[in-house]
Amino acid sequence: MAAQDRGLFWMAEKQGQRVYLLGSVHLATPDFYPLRSEILQAYERSDALAVEADILAAERNPTLQQQIMQQSLYTNGRSLRDDLSAETFQQLQSWLNQRQLPEAMFIRQRPAIAMITLSMVEMQARGLNPQLGIDRHFLLKAHNTGDKQVLELEGVMEQLSMLNNLENPDLMLQQTLQQLGEIDTVLPKMMSAWKQGDADGMYQLIIADYLQESPDYAALYEEMFFKRNRRMASAIAQASKTHDTLFVIVGAGHLVGSKSMLEELEKRQFRITAL
């Protein structure tokens, strides 16, 4: 039963301030719900909800949607082919052919958006639903009841800017295609690790195994995870000064293993307890 699933859930405390931290999977299945009662109660007790980006507010803001579109697609006749090595572009074409998807659908997407689209296609093909993501679940609660302030630790445009300015977009697509090639093995293990509250297992699956196999990915993970962990932990520490109890939801990969947000909060004298 879902209500017995542990989830990846912690509490950080410092000088009477309390921060609950829940690792999210951004796409999930109905059997993730209902969430464990301790998680739901912690949310109810909290003064504010903090997320990487308020995706609901972004979806409801036409101006922001237009800005996202402008940052997502190439202009001036450039295309995805211009930012990828011939080898990576060939791998992408092979992936598209296997799934009978038209190249035209991807060619104008910038690498970050192509990466997200590829991942969404594969995960949705395996029954995962973005409408059931854990961050979206709590954002809907907060927006519908209006009883919680929603804080953004990054924001959609900041995330897009980070992804669009990666030094080596080719590496990001390579890594995505490698992950998708292993998805039928890795995805069930990730879902299981989340449900069992197995932080070490999740760290191995999302970060450690790839860094061990491909040391070339180190710079990519520094940008995609570790730098962001430092910035988001700093934002949480700041927000906790004005909110006695915070409920934080970020992607599970940000809360596990070495250089995680939990480690960063510990450096700021927060006491971490697994719940």
N, C-alpha and C positions, 0 to 999 in steps of 0.2 A: 504493500500500500504506500502511496506517495507520502502520506502524512508521517510515515516512519522514516522516509529518506532524510539523511542528515543534511545534505547540502554542504557547501563550503562556507562556513559561517564563524565569525570571530567577534570578540569585543575588545576594544582598546580603551584604556582608562588613564586619565591623568588629572590630578588635582580636582576630583569630583566631576570632571567632564567625561562623558561616555560616548563612544563611537561604535556603532555596530557596523560590521563589514560583511557583505554577502557577495560571494563570487557568482557572477551571472553567466548563463549560456544565452546568447542573443537569439538563438532559435531553439525551440524545445518541442516536446510532444505532450499530448494531454495527460500522460501518466506522470508528469512532473508535479501535478496539482491534485489535491490541495497541498501547499507547502507545510512543513512542520510547524506546529503551533507556537513553538518558541520563537521562530522567525517572524511569524505574523504578529505576535505580542510585542516583540521588540520594535517592529515598525509602528504599531499603534502608540507605543510609549515615546516615540521620538518626536522632536520638535520640527525637524526638517528632513527632507529626502535629498541626498546628493548623488548625482549620476555623472558618468563621463560626459554625456550630452543629452539634452532633453529632446528626444526624437519626436515626441508627440507635438511639442510646441513648434518644432521645425516643420513638421508635416502640415501644420495649420497656418503657417505663415507664408503667403504667396511670394513676398519679397525675398525671403530667405531661400525658398524653393528655386527662385530664379538665379540667385547667387550660387547655389549648389550646382545647378545645371551648367552655369558658365564655367565653374571650376572643374566640372566632370568631363567635359568634351573638348576636343581639340578645335582650334580655329586656324585660320590662315593656311588651310590645305595640308597641315601636318596630320599624321596618323600614328596609330600605335606601332606600326612597323618602324617608324623613325626612332623610337625610343628603346627598341628591343634588338638584341643580337639576332642574327639570321637563325641561329640554332634554337633560341627560345621562341622566336616567332613560328618556327616550323613545329615545335612542340605544341604551341597554342593551336595552330591550324589542325594538327592531328587530333587534338582534344575536341575541337569544334566538329570535325568530320565524324568522329565516333558518335557524337551526340546529335548529329544532323542539324547543327545550328549554323545559320548563315554568317560568314565572316563579316558581312556588312553590319551586322548587329553590334560587333565589337570594335571595328576598326577606328571609329571616331572616339572611343572611350580612352581616357587617359589611364595609365597603368594601374593606379589605385582603384579606379572604378571597375576596370576589367577584373582585377583581383577579387573585389567584392562580388561582382556579378557571377564569376566562375564558381566561387564558394557557395553562393546562394543557390545556384542551379543544382549543384551536386547535393547539397544538404536537403533541399526541398524534394529532390528526387527520392530521397531516403525517408521522407515522411516528416522531416522537421519543419516547423512553421514559425516564421518571424513574428507572427501575431501572438505567439505563446512565449516569447522571450521573457526572461525573469525581470529584466529592467523595465520592459514595456508593461508587464503585469502591475508593478508598483507605481509606475508613472500614471497609468490609467486610474488607479485608486486615488492618487494625489490630485490629479486634475479633476476627476469626477466629484470628489467630496470637497475639494478646495480647502481642506483643513491642514495641509502641509505646504510649507514653502519648498519649492524645488530649486536646488542649487546645481549649477553646472560646473564640474571640475575642469572641463575643457571646452565643450561646445562643438557643434558639427563643423563649423568653418575652420576652427583651429585644427581639428582632426584631419580635415581635407587638405589643409595647407601643409601639415606635417607629411602626409602621404605623398602629396604632389611634389614636395621638395626633397624627397629621398635622393641621396647621391647616386644610388645605383638602382633605378626602377627595374632593370632587367633581373637583378637578383631577387627582388620581391616576387616577380612573376614565376621565376624558376622555382622558388621555395613553395609558392602556392600550388604549382603544377605537381611538385613532388608530394605535397600533403594530399592533394586530391587523388593522386595515384594510389595512396595508401588508405584512403578514407574508409573503405569497408572493414579494415582491420582496426584503425585508430578510433573512428567515431564511436562504435559501441563501447570501447574501453573508456573514452572520455565521459560518455554519459554515465557509465557505471561508476567511475571515479567521483563524479559530482554527487551522485546519489548516496554513495558510501562515505562521503566526506573525506576522501583520500587525497589530501593536498599533495603528498609526495608523488603519488601516481599521476596526478594532473600535471605537475611540474615536469615529470619525465616526458609525458606525451606531448605537451605544448612547446616546451623549451629545451630541456636538457638533451633529449635524444637527438634533436636536429642539430644542436650546437656540437655535439660529440661527433656525429656523422659528417657534418659540413662546417668546419671552423670558419669558412668564408662567410657564413651567415652572422658572425659576431657583430659586425657593424650594423646590420639590419635589425637585429634584436635590441641593440643599444638604443636605436631610434624608436622602434615600435613598442618596446616594453620598458627598458630600464630608465631612460630619460623621463619618460612619461610617469613612471612610478614615483620618481623623485618630485616631479612637479605636482602630481595629484596628492601625494602625501603632505606636501607643504600646504596645499590649498585646504586639505582636511584639517590640519593643525590650526590654520588660521580661522576656519569656519567654526571649529569647536570652541573658540574663545567667545563666540557670540550665541552659540546654541548649546545648551546643557547636554542634550542627547541628539546625536545625529545618526541617521540610517543611511549607509553608503552602499551603493551597488555599482560594481565595476566588473568588467570581464574577468573570469576566473583566473586567467593567466597573469593578471596583475597582482594577485594576492598569494601566489605560491612560489616557494623556492628562494634561491639566492637573489638578492637585489629587488625583492618584492616590496610592495607598499607597506606590508607589515614590518619588514626589516627597517624601512625608512621611518616608520612611526616609532619603532623602538629606539632609534637614534635620537628621537625627539622626546625621550623619556615617557612614552606611553607604555603601559603594561598590557600585554596581549594575552588573551585567553581564548582558546578554541571552545566553541559552544556546540 
